[in-house]
Amino acid sequence: MPEPIAASIRAELDQTPEWWQQQYDALVRKQIPRTPEHHAGHDLAEPIRSWGGATLTRPWCTSCGVPIERAPDG
């Protein structure tokens, strides 16, 4: 028979459902493919560029909440 969860641990688990949801959402986001092909048709935020033309941020899929990997230059 499994050991019961201690009351102090149970109280911590019961009072932080938002934290558990954030952890779950982060795990799900890690599994989302980052290639542009997988995000065709999604809302994408374009990368931010500096005045000199340097890219400061990656493209971002606002539908999934993940960055999109750029194809290697070449």
N, C-alpha and C positions, 0 to 999 in steps of 0.2 A: 504494500500500500504506500503511495507516495506521501512524503512528508507535507503537512500543511504549510502554507506560506505564513511566515511570521507576521503578526499584526502590524508591526512598524513598516515592513516591506509592503504589505497589502495597502496600507494607508497611502504610501508614496505612489504606488501604481494607480490607485483610484483617484488621486488628486491631480494627476498630470496627464490627462488624455491628449491635450494639445501637443505636448512634447512627443508622445508616442506617435501621433499623426505626422508630425514633422519628420521624425526618423523614418517612418514608413515611406513618406513621399520622397525623401532623399534617396532611399534605396531604389524606388521605382524609377526616379530620374536617371540613376546610374545605368539602368538597363536600356534606356531609350537610345536607339542608334543616332549618331551625330552626323551622318553623311547628308548632303543636300538632297539626295534622291529620296530619302525617307521622309522629308519634310515638304515635298512638293504639294502645293495647294494650301499650306499653313500660312499663318501670318508671321512674317519675318521682319525683324528689326535689322536695318542695314548697319554695317560697322561704322563706328565713329572714326573720322580721320582728322589729323592735325592740319593746320594751315599749310604745312610743308608737304602734305600728301601722305604722311606716314599713317598706317593703320593702327589705331589705338585699342580697338575692341574687335572681337570676332562677330560675325553675323549671329543673331539670336533668334530662336524659334519662340515667339511669344505664345503660341498655342500650347507647346509642351514645356516651356520654361527651361530650355537647355541651349548651350552654345552649339553652333554648327561648325564643324571642322572644314577648313578650306582645303582645296586640292593642293598638293605640293606644286610649287612653281617649277616650270621647266618645260 
